[in-house]
Amino acid sequence: MTPRELNLHIQEYNLRMQRESEERLALAYMTAYWHRVRRMPGLKEIINKIKPQKPLTDEQLLAQIKALNAALGGETKIREQTT
């Protein structure tokens, strides 16, 4: 392993530890929040808010990709199909 590879592994490890720390902090915050709520919402209600209701069609996915591409300053290149 070269010094550069070692440095990359160390940087990735530090990023992973930071993400895990932030995740634990968010969990502790949400636990404290739920502990103070007067009326606890139903679990199914919460899960339904988080997960998507139905899968997107191909056209909807393509529209989202185009919007992201435009928002990030990308170009749209159209290639001609040969049959």
Order of alpha helices (4+ residues) and beta strands (2+ residues): alpha-alpha-alpha
